[in-house]
Amino acid sequence: MPQMAPLLWFNLMLMFLVCFMLFITMNYFMFKYSQISTPKSDYMNEEKNWKW
């Protein structure tokens, strides 16, 4: 493997970090998670008959 100059390693690391941050932000903003809607009214309006 040929030797790389320190600036070339720095450029490689910089490009990797930029691509990684771009990937993270694209992954964060790309998918919108929909909430699972549970009908809470069935649970809240249910009348309970306690025997004690």
PQR file with spaces between the fields and no chain letter, atoms N, CA, C, O and H, PARSE charges and radii, in Angstrom:
ATOM       1  N    MET     1       0.846   -1.184    0.000 -0.4000 1.5000
ATOM       2  CA   MET     1       0.000    0.000    0.000 -0.0000 2.0000
ATOM       3  C    MET     1       0.891    1.246    0.000  0.5500 1.7000
ATOM       4  O    MET     1       1.766    1.384    0.854 -0.5500 1.4000
ATOM       5  N    PRO     2       0.672    2.137   -0.941 -0.5600 1.5000
ATOM       6  CA   PRO     2       1.511    3.342   -0.962  0.2800 2.0000
ATOM       7  C    PRO     2       1.208    4.241    0.233  0.5500 1.7000
ATOM       8  O    PRO     2       0.090    4.278    0.747 -0.5500 1.4000
ATOM       9  N    GLN     3       2.220    4.946    0.644 -0.4000 1.5000
ATOM      10  CA   GLN     3       2.055    5.825    1.798 -0.0000 2.0000
ATOM      11  C    GLN     3       1.254    7.056    1.400  0.5500 1.7000
ATOM      12  O    GLN     3       1.369    7.577    0.291 -0.5500 1.4000
ATOM      13  H    GLN     3       3.128    4.915    0.226  0.4000 1.0000
ATOM      14  N    MET     4       0.444    7.496    2.344 -0.4000 1.5000
ATOM      15  CA   MET     4      -0.375    8.678    2.101 -0.0000 2.0000
ATOM      16  C    MET     4       0.152    9.824    2.948  0.5500 1.7000
ATOM      17  O    MET     4       0.579    9.629    4.086 -0.5500 1.4000
ATOM      18  H    MET     4       0.350    7.073    3.245  0.4000 1.0000
ATOM      19  N    ALA     5       0.117   10.998    2.389 -0.4000 1.5000
ATOM      20  CA   ALA     5       0.548   12.188    3.119 -0.0000 2.0000
ATOM      21  C    ALA     5      -0.459   12.490    4.228  0.5500 1.7000
ATOM      22  O    ALA     5      -1.629   12.125    4.110 -0.5500 1.4000
ATOM      23  H    ALA     5      -0.230   11.156    1.465  0.4000 1.0000
ATOM      24  N    PRO     6      -0.025   13.149    5.300 -0.5600 1.5000
ATOM      25  CA   PRO     6      -0.955   13.460    6.398  0.2800 2.0000
ATOM      26  C    PRO     6      -2.164   14.277    5.962  0.5500 1.7000
ATOM      27  O    PRO     6      -3.267   14.072    6.470 -0.5500 1.4000
ATOM      28  N    LEU     7      -1.968   15.203    5.023 -0.4000 1.5000
ATOM      29  CA   LEU     7      -3.116   15.979    4.556 -0.0000 2.0000
ATOM      30  C    LEU     7      -4.098   15.109    3.794  0.5500 1.7000
ATOM      31  O    LEU     7      -5.304   15.349    3.836 -0.5500 1.4000
ATOM      32  H    LEU     7      -1.072   15.370    4.610  0.4000 1.0000
ATOM      33  N    LEU     8      -3.596   14.107    3.105 -0.4000 1.5000
ATOM      34  CA   LEU     8      -4.485   13.207    2.379 -0.0000 2.0000
ATOM      35  C    LEU     8      -5.312   12.368    3.358  0.5500 1.7000
ATOM      36  O    LEU     8      -6.494   12.126    3.119 -0.5500 1.4000
ATOM      37  H    LEU     8      -2.616   13.912    3.071  0.4000 1.0000
ATOM      38  N    TRP     9      -4.695   11.925    4.459 -0.4000 1.5000
ATOM      39  CA   TRP     9      -5.444   11.215    5.494 -0.0000 2.0000
ATOM      40  C    TRP     9      -6.493   12.125    6.117  0.5500 1.7000
ATOM      41  O    TRP     9      -7.613   11.695    6.396 -0.5500 1.4000
ATOM      42  H    TRP     9      -3.734   12.122    4.653  0.4000 1.0000
ATOM      43  N    PHE    10      -6.125   13.385    6.333 -0.4000 1.5000
ATOM      44  CA   PHE    10      -7.069   14.348    6.903 -0.0000 2.0000
ATOM      45  C    PHE    10      -8.248   14.574    5.962  0.5500 1.7000
ATOM      46  O    PHE    10      -9.395   14.638    6.405 -0.5500 1.4000
ATOM      47  H    PHE    10      -5.216   13.734    6.107  0.4000 1.0000
ATOM      48  N    ASN    11      -7.970   14.696    4.664 -0.4000 1.5000
ATOM      49  CA   ASN    11      -9.046   14.867    3.692 -0.0000 2.0000
ATOM      50  C    ASN    11      -9.945   13.638    3.641  0.5500 1.7000
ATOM      51  O    ASN    11     -11.165   13.754    3.522 -0.5500 1.4000
ATOM      52  H    ASN    11      -7.038   14.644    4.304  0.4000 1.0000
ATOM      53  N    LEU    12      -9.337   12.468    3.731 -0.4000 1.5000
ATOM      54  CA   LEU    12     -10.114   11.232    3.729 -0.0000 2.0000
ATOM      55  C    LEU    12     -11.011   11.156    4.962  0.5500 1.7000
ATOM      56  O    LEU    12     -12.182   10.793    4.858 -0.5500 1.4000
ATOM      57  H    LEU    12      -8.347   12.374    3.827  0.4000 1.0000
ATOM      58  N    MET    13     -10.464   11.497    6.123 -0.4000 1.5000
ATOM      59  CA   MET    13     -11.258   11.486    7.348 -0.0000 2.0000
ATOM      60  C    MET    13     -12.367   12.534    7.283  0.5500 1.7000
ATOM      61  O    MET    13     -13.492   12.281    7.715 -0.5500 1.4000
ATOM      62  H    MET    13      -9.513   11.793    6.208  0.4000 1.0000
ATOM      63  N    LEU    14     -12.050   13.701    6.746 -0.4000 1.5000
ATOM      64  CA   LEU    14     -13.042   14.760    6.626 -0.0000 2.0000
ATOM      65  C    LEU    14     -14.181   14.343    5.705  0.5500 1.7000
ATOM      66  O    LEU    14     -15.349   14.578    6.014 -0.5500 1.4000
ATOM      67  H    LEU    14     -11.136   13.906    6.395  0.4000 1.0000
ATOM      68  N    MET    15     -13.852   13.732    4.589 -0.4000 1.5000
ATOM      69  CA   MET    15     -14.888   13.274    3.663 -0.0000 2.0000
ATOM      70  C    MET    15     -15.737   12.168    4.293  0.5500 1.7000
ATOM      71  O    MET    15     -16.952   12.127    4.102 -0.5500 1.4000
ATOM      72  H    MET    15     -12.903   13.541    4.338  0.4000 1.0000
ATOM      73  N    PHE    16     -15.095   11.279    5.040 -0.4000 1.5000
ATOM      74  CA   PHE    16     -15.834   10.225    5.717 -0.0000 2.0000
ATOM      75  C    PHE    16     -16.790   10.813    6.754  0.5500 1.7000
ATOM      76  O    PHE    16     -17.940   10.383    6.846 -0.5500 1.4000
ATOM      77  H    PHE    16     -14.107   11.312    5.195  0.4000 1.0000
ATOM      78  N    LEU    17     -16.332   11.782    7.527 -0.4000 1.5000
ATOM      79  CA   LEU    17     -17.189   12.383    8.548 -0.0000 2.0000
ATOM      80  C    LEU    17     -18.344   13.153    7.926  0.5500 1.7000
ATOM      81  O    LEU    17     -19.463   13.123    8.440 -0.5500 1.4000
ATOM      82  H    LEU    17     -15.398   12.132    7.452  0.4000 1.0000
ATOM      83  N    VAL    18     -18.080   13.841    6.826 -0.4000 1.5000
ATOM      84  CA   VAL    18     -19.149   14.573    6.148 -0.0000 2.0000
ATOM      85  C    VAL    18     -20.187   13.603    5.605  0.5500 1.7000
ATOM      86  O    VAL    18     -21.388   13.831    5.743 -0.5500 1.4000
ATOM      87  H    VAL    18     -17.171   13.866    6.408  0.4000 1.0000
ATOM      88  N    CYS    19     -19.724   12.517    4.985 -0.4000 1.5000
ATOM      89  CA   CYS    19     -20.668   11.517    4.464 -0.0000 2.0000
ATOM      90  C    CYS    19     -21.443   10.845    5.593  0.5500 1.7000
ATOM      91  O    CYS    19     -22.634   10.569    5.453 -0.5500 1.4000
ATOM      92  H    CYS    19     -18.747   12.332    4.872  0.4000 1.0000
ATOM      93  N    PHE    20     -20.772   10.585    6.706 -0.4000 1.5000
ATOM      94  CA   PHE    20     -21.436    9.952    7.841 -0.0000 2.0000
ATOM      95  C    PHE    20     -22.503   10.870    8.432  0.5500 1.7000
ATOM      96  O    PHE    20     -23.610   10.421    8.730 -0.5500 1.4000
ATOM      97  H    PHE    20     -19.804   10.809    6.820  0.4000 1.0000
ATOM      98  N    MET    21     -22.182   12.143    8.602 -0.4000 1.5000
ATOM      99  CA   MET    21     -23.163   13.092    9.133 -0.0000 2.0000
ATOM     100  C    MET    21     -24.323   13.279    8.163  0.5500 1.7000
ATOM     101  O    MET    21     -25.470   13.410    8.589 -0.5500 1.4000
ATOM     102  H    MET    21     -21.282   12.507    8.361  0.4000 1.0000
ATOM     103  N    LEU    22     -24.036   13.291    6.876 -0.4000 1.5000
ATOM     104  CA   LEU    22     -25.089   13.396    5.875 -0.0000 2.0000
ATOM     105  C    LEU    22     -25.999   12.171    5.923  0.5500 1.7000
ATOM     106  O    LEU    22     -27.220   12.293    5.825 -0.5500 1.4000
ATOM     107  H    LEU    22     -23.104   13.184    6.530  0.4000 1.0000
ATOM     108  N    PHE    23     -25.400   10.995    6.074 -0.4000 1.5000
ATOM     109  CA   PHE    23     -26.179    9.766    6.177 -0.0000 2.0000
ATOM     110  C    PHE    23     -27.067    9.779    7.418  0.5500 1.7000
ATOM     111  O    PHE    23     -28.231    9.385    7.349 -0.5500 1.4000
ATOM     112  H    PHE    23     -24.408   10.896    6.154  0.4000 1.0000
ATOM     113  N    ILE    24     -26.535   10.223    8.537 -0.4000 1.5000
ATOM     114  CA   ILE    24     -27.307   10.264    9.782 -0.0000 2.0000
ATOM     115  C    ILE    24     -28.475   11.240    9.658  0.5500 1.7000
ATOM     116  O    ILE    24     -29.593   10.919   10.061 -0.5500 1.4000
ATOM     117  H    ILE    24     -25.590   10.543    8.593  0.4000 1.0000
ATOM     118  N    THR    25     -28.227   12.416    9.111 -0.4000 1.5000
ATOM     119  CA   THR    25     -29.311   13.391    8.997 -0.0000 2.0000
ATOM     120  C    THR    25     -30.357   12.954    7.980  0.5500 1.7000
ATOM     121  O    THR    25     -31.551   13.169    8.188 -0.5500 1.4000
ATOM     122  H    THR    25     -27.319   12.676    8.784  0.4000 1.0000
ATOM     123  N    MET    26     -29.918   12.341    6.880 -0.4000 1.5000
ATOM     124  CA   MET    26     -30.888   11.853    5.893 -0.0000 2.0000
ATOM     125  C    MET    26     -31.731   10.729    6.496  0.5500 1.7000
ATOM     126  O    MET    26     -32.936   10.651    6.256 -0.5500 1.4000
ATOM     127  H    MET    26     -28.947   12.167    6.711  0.4000 1.0000
ATOM     128  N    ASN    27     -31.097    9.871    7.268 -0.4000 1.5000
ATOM     129  CA   ASN    27     -31.812    8.770    7.894 -0.0000 2.0000
ATOM     130  C    ASN    27     -32.796    9.287    8.939  0.5500 1.7000
ATOM     131  O    ASN    27     -33.863    8.703    9.126 -0.5500 1.4000
ATOM     132  H    ASN    27     -30.118    9.934    7.463  0.4000 1.0000
ATOM     133  N    TYR    28     -32.450   10.368    9.617 -0.4000 1.5000
ATOM     134  CA   TYR    28     -33.329   10.930   10.640 -0.0000 2.0000
ATOM     135  C    TYR    28     -34.546   11.598   10.012  0.5500 1.7000
ATOM     136  O    TYR    28     -35.662   11.434   10.505 -0.5500 1.4000
ATOM     137  H    TYR    28     -31.583   10.843    9.465  0.4000 1.0000
ATOM     138  N    PHE    29     -34.349   12.343    8.937 -0.4000 1.5000
ATOM     139  CA   PHE    29     -35.439   13.110    8.353 -0.0000 2.0000
ATOM     140  C    PHE    29     -36.204   12.356    7.274  0.5500 1.7000
ATOM     141  O    PHE    29     -37.236   12.842    6.811 -0.5500 1.4000
ATOM     142  H    PHE    29     -33.443   12.476    8.536  0.4000 1.0000
ATOM     143  N    MET    30     -35.733   11.189    6.864 -0.4000 1.5000
ATOM     144  CA   MET    30     -36.360   10.499    5.746 -0.0000 2.0000
ATOM     145  C    MET    30     -37.649    9.800    6.164  0.5500 1.7000
ATOM     146  O    MET    30     -38.682    9.967    5.515 -0.5500 1.4000
ATOM     147  H    MET    30     -34.895   10.794    7.240  0.4000 1.0000
ATOM     148  N    PHE    31     -37.600    9.027    7.231 -0.4000 1.5000
ATOM     149  CA   PHE    31     -38.738    8.211    7.626 -0.0000 2.0000
ATOM     150  C    PHE    31     -39.513    8.895    8.740  0.5500 1.7000
ATOM     151  O    PHE    31     -38.936    9.364    9.721 -0.5500 1.4000
ATOM     152  H    PHE    31     -36.761    8.891    7.758  0.4000 1.0000
ATOM     153  N    LYS    32     -40.821    8.946    8.574 -0.4000 1.5000
ATOM     154  CA   LYS    32     -41.678    9.494    9.619 -0.0000 2.0000
ATOM     155  C    LYS    32     -42.439    8.332   10.248  0.5500 1.7000
ATOM     156  O    LYS    32     -43.203    7.633    9.583 -0.5500 1.4000
ATOM     157  H    LYS    32     -41.289    8.565    7.777  0.4000 1.0000
ATOM     158  N    TYR    33     -42.214    8.148   11.524 -0.4000 1.5000
ATOM     159  CA   TYR    33     -42.858    7.056   12.219 -0.0000 2.0000
ATOM     160  C    TYR    33     -44.269    7.472   12.619  0.5500 1.7000
ATOM     161  O    TYR    33     -44.466    8.512   13.247 -0.5500 1.4000
ATOM     162  H    TYR    33     -41.593    8.716   12.064  0.4000 1.0000
ATOM     163  N    SER    34     -45.236    6.659   12.253 -0.4000 1.5000
ATOM     164  CA   SER    34     -46.614    6.971   12.618 -0.0000 2.0000
ATOM     165  C    SER    34     -46.933    6.320   13.957  0.5500 1.7000
ATOM     166  O    SER    34     -46.559    5.177   14.218 -0.5500 1.4000
ATOM     167  H    SER    34     -45.076    5.814   11.742  0.4000 1.0000
ATOM     168  N    GLN    35     -47.619    7.061   14.782 -0.4000 1.5000
ATOM     169  CA   GLN    35     -47.977    6.531   16.089 -0.0000 2.0000
ATOM     170  C    GLN    35     -49.116    5.533   15.941  0.5500 1.7000
ATOM     171  O    GLN    35     -50.021    5.711   15.125 -0.5500 1.4000
ATOM     172  H    GLN    35     -47.923    7.990   14.570  0.4000 1.0000
ATOM     173  N    ILE    36     -49.052    4.500   16.732 -0.4000 1.5000
ATOM     174  CA   ILE    36     -50.126    3.516   16.732 -0.0000 2.0000
ATOM     175  C    ILE    36     -51.276    4.096   17.545  0.5500 1.7000
ATOM     176  O    ILE    36     -51.139    4.350   18.742 -0.5500 1.4000
ATOM     177  H    ILE    36     -48.318    4.355   17.395  0.4000 1.0000
ATOM     178  N    SER    37     -52.391    4.298   16.892 -0.4000 1.5000
ATOM     179  CA   SER    37     -53.521    4.919   17.581 -0.0000 2.0000
ATOM     180  C    SER    37     -54.334    3.848   18.299  0.5500 1.7000
ATOM     181  O    SER    37     -54.885    2.942   17.674 -0.5500 1.4000
ATOM     182  H    SER    37     -52.502    4.092   15.920  0.4000 1.0000
ATOM     183  N    THR    38     -54.396    3.967   19.597 -0.4000 1.5000
ATOM     184  CA   THR    38     -55.205    3.054   20.398 -0.0000 2.0000
ATOM     185  C    THR    38     -56.440    3.809   20.850  0.5500 1.7000
ATOM     186  O    THR    38     -56.337    4.931   21.345 -0.5500 1.4000
ATOM     187  H    THR    38     -53.948    4.703   20.105  0.4000 1.0000
ATOM     188  N    PRO    39     -57.580    3.216   20.689 -0.5600 1.5000
ATOM     189  CA   PRO    39     -58.803    3.909   21.139  0.2800 2.0000
ATOM     190  C    PRO    39     -58.859    3.955   22.658  0.5500 1.7000
ATOM     191  O    PRO    39     -59.223    2.972   23.302 -0.5500 1.4000
ATOM     192  N    LYS    40     -58.501    5.087   23.223 -0.4000 1.5000
ATOM     193  CA   LYS    40     -58.487    5.229   24.678 -0.0000 2.0000
ATOM     194  C    LYS    40     -59.887    5.438   25.235  0.5500 1.7000
ATOM     195  O    LYS    40     -60.115    5.243   26.429 -0.5500 1.4000
ATOM     196  H    LYS    40     -58.205    5.886   22.700  0.4000 1.0000
ATOM     197  N    SER    41     -60.816    5.827   24.390 -0.4000 1.5000
ATOM     198  CA   SER    41     -62.162    6.086   24.884 -0.0000 2.0000
ATOM     199  C    SER    41     -62.832    4.801   25.385  0.5500 1.7000
ATOM     200  O    SER    41     -63.653    4.848   26.301 -0.5500 1.4000
ATOM     201  H    SER    41     -60.631    5.985   23.420  0.4000 1.0000
ATOM     202  N    ASP    42     -62.484    3.659   24.789 -0.4000 1.5000
ATOM     203  CA   ASP    42     -63.059    2.394   25.252 -0.0000 2.0000
ATOM     204  C    ASP    42     -62.596    2.072   26.668  0.5500 1.7000
ATOM     205  O    ASP    42     -63.359    1.542   27.476 -0.5500 1.4000
ATOM     206  H    ASP    42     -61.817    3.621   24.045  0.4000 1.0000
ATOM     207  N    TYR    43     -61.352    2.393   26.957 -0.4000 1.5000
ATOM     208  CA   TYR    43     -60.822    2.094   28.281 -0.0000 2.0000
ATOM     209  C    TYR    43     -61.290    3.114   29.319  0.5500 1.7000
ATOM     210  O    TYR    43     -61.548    2.763   30.470 -0.5500 1.4000
ATOM     211  H    TYR    43     -60.732    2.823   26.301  0.4000 1.0000
ATOM     212  N    MET    44     -61.395    4.344   28.917 -0.4000 1.5000
ATOM     213  CA   MET    44     -61.728    5.393   29.877 -0.0000 2.0000
ATOM     214  C    MET    44     -63.214    5.397   30.244  0.5500 1.7000
ATOM     215  O    MET    44     -63.560    5.714   31.382 -0.5500 1.4000
ATOM     216  H    MET    44     -61.186    4.630   27.981  0.4000 1.0000
ATOM     217  N    ASN    45     -64.082    5.056   29.319 -0.4000 1.5000
ATOM     218  CA   ASN    45     -65.513    5.128   29.575 -0.0000 2.0000
ATOM     219  C    ASN    45     -66.101    3.818   30.109  0.5500 1.7000
ATOM     220  O    ASN    45     -67.305    3.714   30.341 -0.5500 1.4000
ATOM     221  H    ASN    45     -63.800    4.798   28.395  0.4000 1.0000
ATOM     222  N    GLU    46     -65.257    2.854   30.292 -0.4000 1.5000
ATOM     223  CA   GLU    46     -65.748    1.566   30.776 -0.0000 2.0000
ATOM     224  C    GLU    46     -66.079    1.667   32.265  0.5500 1.7000
ATOM     225  O    GLU    46     -65.232    2.057   33.068 -0.5500 1.4000
ATOM     226  H    GLU    46     -64.279    2.938   30.104  0.4000 1.0000
ATOM     227  N    GLU    47     -67.295    1.319   32.625 -0.4000 1.5000
ATOM     228  CA   GLU    47     -67.718    1.419   34.015 -0.0000 2.0000
ATOM     229  C    GLU    47     -67.413    0.105   34.728  0.5500 1.7000
ATOM     230  O    GLU    47     -67.712   -0.978   34.224 -0.5500 1.4000
ATOM     231  H    GLU    47     -67.984    1.002   31.973  0.4000 1.0000
ATOM     232  N    LYS    48     -66.820    0.223   35.895 -0.4000 1.5000
ATOM     233  CA   LYS    48     -66.414   -0.967   36.641 -0.0000 2.0000
ATOM     234  C    LYS    48     -67.334   -1.152   37.842  0.5500 1.7000
ATOM     235  O    LYS    48     -67.703   -0.191   38.518 -0.5500 1.4000
ATOM     236  H    LYS    48     -66.577    1.103   36.304  0.4000 1.0000
ATOM     237  N    ASN    49     -67.685   -2.382   38.086 -0.4000 1.5000
ATOM     238  CA   ASN    49     -68.524   -2.715   39.232 -0.0000 2.0000
ATOM     239  C    ASN    49     -67.655   -3.395   40.284  0.5500 1.7000
ATOM     240  O    ASN    49     -67.370   -4.590   40.199 -0.5500 1.4000
ATOM     241  H    ASN    49     -67.385   -3.162   37.537  0.4000 1.0000
ATOM     242  N    TRP    50     -67.241   -2.615   41.271 -0.4000 1.5000
ATOM     243  CA   TRP    50     -66.400   -3.171   42.316 -0.0000 2.0000
ATOM     244  C    TRP    50     -67.287   -3.802   43.387  0.5500 1.7000
ATOM     245  O    TRP    50     -68.327   -3.255   43.755 -0.5500 1.4000
ATOM     246  H    TRP    50     -67.473   -1.645   41.340  0.4000 1.0000
ATOM     247  N    LYS    51     -66.860   -4.954   43.874 -0.4000 1.5000
ATOM     248  CA   LYS    51     -67.653   -5.695   44.845 -0.0000 2.0000
ATOM     249  C    LYS    51     -67.144   -5.525   46.272  0.5500 1.7000
ATOM     250  O    LYS    51     -67.689   -6.154   47.179 -0.5500 1.4000
ATOM     251  H    LYS    51     -66.016   -5.399   43.575  0.4000 1.0000
ATOM     252  N    TRP    52     -66.162   -4.732   46.502 -0.4000 1.5000
ATOM     253  CA   TRP    52     -65.643   -4.594   47.856 -0.0000 2.0000
ATOM     254  C    TRP    52     -65.783   -3.223   48.370  0.5500 1.7000
ATOM     255  O    TRP    52     -65.390   -2.946   49.503 -0.5500 1.4000
ATOM     256  H    TRP    52     -65.720   -4.221   45.765  0.4000 1.0000
